[in-house]
Amino acid sequence: MSNREGSETVPGGRKRRPIRRPRPGPSTPRFAKPLTPASVLGWTALSAIAPGAAHLRAGRRRTGLAFLSVYVLLLLAALAFGLTRNLQDVAALAGDGAMVSVVVVACVFALVWFAVLVTSYVALSPNRLNQQGQVVTGIVVGVLCVAVMSPFALTANYVMTLRGTIHEIFPSVPDPDVPSPVKEGEDPWGGRDRVNFLLIGGDAAGDRTGVRTDSMNVASVDLKTGNTVLFSLPRNLQHVRFPPTSPLRKQFPNGYMAELPNGGLLNEVWQYANDNPQLMGGKNKGPRALMDAIGYTLNLKIDYYMLMNMYGFADLVDAIGGLKIRVEQDVKWGGHYGTAGTIKAGYRRLSGEEALWYGRSRVNSDDFSRMARQRCVIGAFAQQATPTKILTNFTKIAGAAKRLAQTNIPQHLVQPLVELAVKVKDARITSLQFVPPDFYSGRPDWVKIRQAAKKALTDSTRPAGQAQTANVSASPSVTSSASPTRTHAATPTQTPTRNTQKSGAKSLSELCGLS
C-alpha cells in the first residue's frame, strides 16, 4: 500500500523510504537520440564555427551557452573593430611591438580553438560508440583540429616572416647621416612638410664589378596629403655638382670629372665613392655621395634612399602575378640586340623578366625612352600590388624583397613609412623627367633644373584641376646664391643619346595608361 508521498507500507506497519525515480542527467538529454559516428563528427565540426553547439546537444546547456555567448561577443567586437578601422589604422600593425602582439594573439586563439574542439568531442561521449567508431571519429577530429589551427598558424608565420624581412632590409644600427630616432609620441618625420626618397635601380649582375645606378628617381612626398612628385634623372647626366658639405666638393669643384669631355656620368658617382673611401672618409659611402649630388642638383635634401637590384625586381613582379602595362610600341628584349623576343604594342600583362627588359631595353631606343618606361613600371607596380595580392603571395614577395633591397631607412620608421605609403596610394602622383629638348644632359642648365623642380613641387600642392606642367623658360631670371654654378652656353650640346619623350610634369595615368 502506498501513501501520498509515494512511500510504501509493509506488513507490521513499517514504512519504507520514498521511491526516487531517476531523472535525466546533463549528459543524457531526455529526448536525445543515440549518437552515431557521423553525428559525433557533425556536431564537433559545427562547434568549430559555433563553439558550444556540441555541448548543447550533449545536454550541457550552461557550458554550451557560455561558449556561444563568448563567441558572439568576440564576433561583434571583431566586426566593430573592422568597421571603425581603415588602411591607415591597419598600417599601425607594421610596428615591431604590434607584430609580436599579433603572433601571441594568433597562438592563443589557435590553442583556444583546439581546446574547444577537444572538449566538444569529449562532451558527446564518443566512448559509447563501438571500437571502430571511436577510432574513426578520433582520427577525423584530430585532422579537424589541425585544420582549425592552420589559419592562426599561417597568420603567425606571415607576421614572423614580415618581421624577419623588415629586420633584414631595414638597418637597426642608425646611419650617422640619418636623423636620430625620435622619442615615442613625437613626429617620426621630425616636423618636416615633405620627405624625399631616392629610388635607385641597380644594374648589378654576376658578370659585373660594383653597382651601376642606371635608374634614379626621387620621390618627393607631401606628408599631409600624400601627393607625390617623381623626378627622373638621366643616367648620363654629366658633371653633377656636389654641395659644400660633401667630401667630393673639394675633389671636383667644377663638377664630377668635368675635365673629361665624355665622362663624369651620374650613374658612376656611387661606385666612384665606394672605390675611393679615402676621399669619402669611410667605406660604402656611395649612397651618400649620390644623395648629395642629386639633392644639390634639385635643391632638395634627400632624406633616404632605397636601392633595388633590377634582377631581383623581376622576382617581385612574378610574385604578384605580373604587371599590366600599356606598351606604346613594340619593344625587343634580351641581350644587346633583342634576340629573346618582342613585347608587342598594346595592353599587355608582362612577366617579371619581360617587365625588367621593358624598362631596360636599348634596342631601337634611347636612355630617355627607357626612363619613361621605368617610371611606368614603378607606377604599375605601386598600383597593382594590392593588399589581396600581397597577402596571397606574401612569402614569395618577402623572399624577393630580401634579395633586391638595400636602404638606409631605419627600422623605427617602418610603421610611419607604411602609413605614408597607404596615403600615397590614394593621392596624386605626377612625374617630371629632365630630358631634351628642355634639358640637356651633356651641358646641364642647373638653374633651370632647379626652377623646374620647384615649380613641379608647387603644382603638386594645388588641386588637380589647377595643376600646371613644369615647363620653365630657357633663361629664368631668378637665381639663388646657393645654386650650383650655372653653365653658360649659347648652344647646348646634344646629349649622348637622343630623346623622343616630351617633358613636363604629368600624371602617371596620362603617361602610362594606368587606370
Number of C-alpha atoms within 10 A of each C-alpha: 9 12 10 6 9 12 14 16 13 10 7 6 8 9 14 12 11 12 10 8 6 6 8 11 10 14 16 17 15 11 7 10 8 10 17 15 18 12 13 25 22 12 24 29 22 16 24 20 12 18 26 30 23 30 28 23 20 23 20 20 17 13 15 21 16 13 19 19 15 13 16 13 11 12 12 12 12 11 11 11 11 11 9 8 10 11 12 15 11 13 18 17 18 20 18 18 10 14 19 16 15 17 19 13 14 21 16 13 14 20 15 13 19 20 13 21 25 17 16 27 23 16 19 24 15 20 10 13 16 11 10 10 16 16 13 13 21 17 11 12 18 13 11 18 21 13 14 18 18 13 13 21 18 13 16 21 15 18 23 16 16 20 17 13 17 20 15 15 20 20 16 14 9 16 12 8 10 12 12 13 15 13 8 7 6 10 11 17 17 11 9 11 11 19 17 20 20 24 22 23 23 23 18 17 13 6 6 9 9 16 21 20 23 22 25 24 24 26 22 24 25 22 17 11 17 21 23 26 28 28 23 22 24 23 19 22 22 27 25 26 26 27 21 13 9 16 17 21 17 14 13 16 15 16 20 23 19 17 12 10 10 13 16 20 19 24 23 20 25 22 20 18 24 21 16 15 14 11 17 19 11 12 13 16 19 22 22 20 23 26 23 24 26 23 20 22 23 23 20 18 16 22 19 20 22 20 20 22 21 24 20 20 21 20 23 24 24 20 23 23 17 23 22 18 23 19 19 13 10 13 21 23 24 19 13 10 13 16 11 10 12 14 18 14 13 12 12 14 16 20 19 22 19 25 24 22 25 25 22 24 23 20 15 10 16 17 22 24 19 22 25 20 24 23 24 23 22 14 19 22 18 13 14 17 18 13 11 10 14 16 14 13 16 19 16 15 21 20 17 21 21 16 16 21 20 18 17 22 21 21 20 18 17 18 18 18 17 19 19 19 17 18 20 19 15 12 15 19 22 25 25 26 26 24 26 18 16 18 21 23 26 21 20 25 22 21 24 23 20 20 19 24 26 15 17 26 21 14 19 25 17 12 9 11 6 10 16 16 19 20 17 15 10 11 9 11 8 8 13 9 6 10 16 22 15 13 12 10 10 6 7 16 12 14 19 15 13 16 18 13 16 17 19 20 28 21 20 21 15 10 16 19 16 16 8
